Amino acid sequence: MPNSLERRLKGVVERDGRYACHAYRFVYESLDYTLKKIGCKRHVSGRELLFGIRDLAIEQFGGLAPMVFDRWGIKGTSDWGQIVWNLAGAGLMSRSDTDSLADFEDVYDFARTFTLDARPGEWI
């Protein structure tokens, strides 16, 4: 029997079938990665999370990240924002009053970011 988080994630996927369950799990992995990278426990901005997603994807998938993301239903950085909003709406993630879906729009281009020789980049 799946654990409570898995059941709740499946419920989120059922409500918004655009994204695979793997994408939601990757957001959690990326949040943990980002918190370790910035070296503290605090609220992570959308932009910071996107750079964590980028760097973790480069480490795990290299230049194949766009193909993996496409399979998960992710076409651009705004899709990651929608996933965060879906998780927050289900009570599985929090967001602050100053957070906005606009924080996730067009932050980086997948084709330019995830090249065969891509390396984790600078944090903005």
Disulfide bonds with the S-S distance in Angstrom:
none
